[in-house]
Amino acid sequence: MGIAARNSDPETSRQAAIVAARSELKLQVLKAMTNAGTHGLTDDELVNQLRSFKATTVTSRGRLSRTGVVVDSGMRRNSDRGCPQIVWVLATNKREIGQ
């Protein structure tokens, strides 16, 4: 992510670095979802595109989903393992899909 605190920094600085890293990742997720348009992205596609850890990326996407910014498109695509995954889109793009 590029945001970190030194070991010698106080606990508040370390906590601030964690919050900043989460915000940065959320912005990256939003940018990727915007660029994907109505095609959308599965969680695996999002992780691969951002070259990030799945747990933190899915958590960021989940937060955006809980607030209604990112929604289930109604589409599914298979993962590399052949399992169907939800295709996520920005809420504004779902209206364009017509669902």
C-alpha positions as CSV (number, residue, x, y, z in Angstrom):
1,M,0.0,0.0,0.0
2,G,2.9,2.4,0.6
3,I,1.6,3.7,3.9
4,A,3.3,2.5,7.1
5,A,4.4,3.6,10.6
6,R,7.8,3.1,12.1
7,N,8.3,0.8,15.0
8,S,9.3,3.8,17.1
9,D,6.0,5.6,16.3
10,P,3.3,5.8,19.0
11,E,0.3,3.5,18.8
12,T,-1.9,6.3,17.5
13,S,0.4,6.6,14.5
14,R,0.3,2.9,13.8
15,Q,-3.5,3.0,14.0
16,A,-3.6,6.0,11.7
17,A,-1.4,4.1,9.2
18,I,-3.9,1.2,9.2
19,V,-6.8,3.5,8.6
20,A,-5.0,5.3,5.8
21,A,-4.1,2.0,4.1
22,R,-7.7,0.8,4.2
23,S,-8.8,4.1,2.7
24,E,-6.2,3.8,0.0
25,L,-7.3,0.2,-0.9
26,K,-11.0,1.3,-0.9
27,L,-10.1,4.0,-3.4
28,Q,-8.3,1.5,-5.5
29,V,-11.3,-0.8,-5.4
30,L,-13.6,2.0,-6.4
31,K,-11.3,3.0,-9.3
32,A,-11.1,-0.6,-10.6
33,M,-14.9,-1.0,-10.3
34,T,-15.4,2.3,-12.2
35,N,-13.0,1.2,-14.9
36,A,-14.8,-2.2,-15.2
37,G,-18.1,-0.4,-16.0
38,T,-21.1,-2.7,-16.6
39,H,-18.7,-5.7,-17.2
40,G,-18.0,-5.6,-13.4
41,L,-15.5,-7.7,-11.5
42,T,-15.5,-10.8,-9.4
43,D,-13.6,-10.8,-6.2
44,D,-10.9,-12.9,-7.8
45,E,-10.6,-10.5,-10.8
46,L,-10.4,-7.6,-8.4
47,V,-7.6,-9.2,-6.4
48,N,-5.7,-10.1,-9.6
49,Q,-6.1,-6.6,-11.0
50,L,-5.0,-4.8,-7.9
51,R,-2.3,-7.4,-7.1
52,S,-3.4,-7.4,-3.5
53,F,-4.3,-9.8,-0.7
54,K,-7.7,-11.4,-1.1
55,A,-8.8,-10.9,2.5
56,T,-8.1,-7.2,2.6
57,T,-9.5,-6.6,-0.9
58,V,-12.7,-8.5,-0.3
59,T,-13.1,-6.7,3.0
60,S,-12.8,-3.3,1.2
61,R,-15.3,-4.4,-1.5
62,G,-17.6,-5.7,1.2
63,R,-17.6,-2.4,3.0
64,L,-18.5,-0.7,-0.3
65,S,-21.2,-3.3,-0.8
66,R,-22.7,-2.8,2.7
67,T,-23.0,1.0,2.0
68,G,-24.7,0.3,-1.4
69,V,-21.9,1.8,-3.5
70,V,-21.0,-1.6,-5.0
71,V,-23.8,-4.1,-5.8
72,D,-24.4,-7.7,-7.1
73,S,-24.9,-7.3,-10.8
74,G,-27.0,-10.5,-11.0
75,M,-24.3,-12.0,-13.3
76,R,-21.9,-14.8,-12.3
77,R,-18.5,-15.8,-13.8
78,N,-16.5,-18.8,-12.9
79,S,-13.3,-18.4,-10.9
80,D,-10.0,-20.1,-12.0
81,R,-11.2,-23.0,-9.9
82,G,-14.5,-23.2,-11.8
83,C,-16.7,-21.9,-9.0
84,P,-19.3,-19.3,-9.8
85,Q,-18.6,-15.9,-8.3
86,I,-20.7,-12.8,-8.0
87,V,-19.9,-10.1,-10.5
88,W,-19.9,-6.8,-8.6
89,V,-20.6,-3.4,-10.2
90,L,-21.0,0.1,-9.0
91,A,-24.7,0.8,-8.2
92,T,-24.9,3.3,-11.0
93,N,-23.7,0.7,-13.5
94,K,-26.4,-1.8,-12.4
95,R,-29.0,0.7,-13.5
96,E,-27.4,0.8,-16.9
97,I,-27.5,-3.0,-17.1
98,G,-31.2,-2.7,-16.5
99,Q,-31.5,-5.0,-13.5
